[in-house]
Amino acid sequence: MKYTNRREALLLLEDGTLYRGFALGKTGTMGGELCFNTGMTGYQEIYTDPSYYGQIIVNTTSHIGNYGTVSSDQESSKVKISGLVCNYFSQIYSRNTAEQSLQEYLERSGIVGIHGVDTRQIVKHIRDRGAMNAIISSEILDEAELTVRLRQVPPMDGLELSSEVSTKVPYVLGAEDTDLRIAVLDLGIKKSILNNFTARGGQFKVFPAHTTFREMENWKPSGYFISNGPGDPAAMPYAIQTVRDILAADKPVFGICLGHQLLAQASGISTFKMHNGHRGLNHPVKNLITGKGEITSQNHGFGVNGDAVRDSANVQVTHLNLNDNSVEGIRRKDKLAFSVQYHPESSPGPHDSRYLFDQFIRMIREERPAFQETASYKLS
């Protein structure tokens, strides 16, 4: 392999494991939780996904940067990851429509990274030891000094981050002349989710993370969507209370990823920090209602307590991960409320699960008795 950039860089893990490689992106030092993504494509979407805020990403695919970057691939207004680790980093790209190289893109975004390291070994290490904090530096090459800096990086467990990536002011998308109005609680929403909604008609008002149910209800929405986002759901009492209030008012609600975890919390179901999480475009999930399998895109480091769901009188598991039997979807038996842990918008990635957007809109439009008697979501 030929690397055009030979500036040395270090990657130091919380357990003391050290990797030496070469710098990419901006010269600097950055820490965060180290996790890996198994997607074979879509690196720009990964880096701009707000759910990755505060994390260092290890890309498992060997070549990163080979198709450059383009603004239409953004999932948010800017890069959200804390740092990047990859094997072979290409500063040239082959896509004719690319606007700039990944190196230029990351450098302008202030992202520190390292390449030329054995990512397969790193992934095996954190797969076995679990997700942990790490620090990358292309300016501090002293291990002792880096160790001191690494101790200052806060753990993801107990960290509230959604308020840092959420919109600061409400905004409206979609059709104006419609009776379908959906309030969106932005905890770090991806553009692909909003695109999937607006493509189906309706008007959508996106609210900041700390917006209360009463404030959103003033807009008189037909239903509520709780978005994806970063951080620990148990550290978000304000959002848990908002979801409780939505449920208490008997309003239709749909949650994705963090929104799924918050629906669980609001329903008395606990969440937990996973050993290393699920991140990639290739996770198999079974829909327990229809019996069908789905290949899904995922990005989460926290999960819903499966035993607590099964012991609940009002919450039912609707989807299971076929790799580890973790909970991938739930619904309330007594409310018009459901959620999934994975990402049905998946851009790029499989489209197997986009029916969930249609299901939510159908749930809003149909009367409660009619919806509850449909074959796909009949109440037991």
URVENCOR-V919435 format. One record per residue. PHI is phi as a letter, one per 30 degrees, with the letter a starting at -180 (* if undefined). Layout:
<<PHI> <PHI>>
This chain:
<<*> <c> <c> <d> <c> <c> <d> <d> <b> <b> <b> <c> <c> <e> <d> <j> <d> <b> <b> <c> <a> <b> <d> <b> <i> <d> <d> <l> <b> <b> <c> <l> <d> <d> <b> <b> <b> <c> <d> <d> <a> <i> <d> <d> <d> <d> <d> <c> <d> <d> <d> <c> <e> <i> <b> <c> <c> <c> <d> <d> <d> <d> <c> <b> <j> <d> <b> <i> <b> <b> <d> <d> <d> <d> <c> <a> <d> <a> <d> <c> <d> <d> <a> <b> <b> <b> <d> <c> <c> <c> <c> <c> <b> <c> <d> <d> <d> <d> <c> <a> <d> <d> <d> <d> <d> <d> <d> <d> <d> <i> <c> <c> <b> <b> <b> <i> <c> <d> <d> <d> <d> <d> <d> <d> <d> <d> <d> <d> <d> <j> <d> <b> <d> <a> <b> <c> <b> <c> <b> <c> <c> <c> <d> <d> <d> <d> <d> <d> <d> <d> <d> <d> <d> <d> <d> <d> <d> <i> <c> <c> <b> <d> <d> <d> <c> <d> <e> <d> <b> <d> <b> <c> <b> <j> <d> <c> <c> <a> <c> <c> <b> <c> <d> <c> <d> <d> <c> <k> <d> <d> <d> <d> <d> <d> <d> <d> <d> <d> <d> <c> <i> <j> <c> <b> <c> <c> <c> <e> <e> <d> <d> <d> <d> <d> <d> <d> <d> <d> <d> <h> <d> <d> <a> <b> <c> <c> <d> <d> <l> <c> <j> <c> <d> <d> <c> <b> <e> <d> <d> <e> <d> <d> <d> <e> <d> <d> <d> <d> <d> <i> <c> <d> <b> <b> <b> <b> <i> <e> <d> <d> <d> <d> <d> <d> <e> <d> <c> <i> <c> <d> <c> <b> <d> <d> <e> <b> <i> <b> <b> <l> <c> <b> <c> <d> <b> <c> <d> <d> <d> <c> <i> <d> <c> <b> <c> <b> <c> <b> <a> <a> <c> <b> <b> <c> <d> <d> <d> <d> <d> <d> <d> <d> <d> <c> <b> <b> <d> <c> <b> <b> <d> <d> <d> <b> <i> <d> <d> <c> <a> <b> <b> <d> <d> <c> <b> <d> <b> <a> <a> <b> <d> <d> <c> <d> <d> <h> <b> <d> <k> <d> <c> <e> <c> <d> <d> <d> <d> <d> <d> <d> <d> <d> <d> <d> <d> <d> <d> <e> <e> <d> <d> <d> <c> <d> <d> <d> <b> <d> <d> <c>>
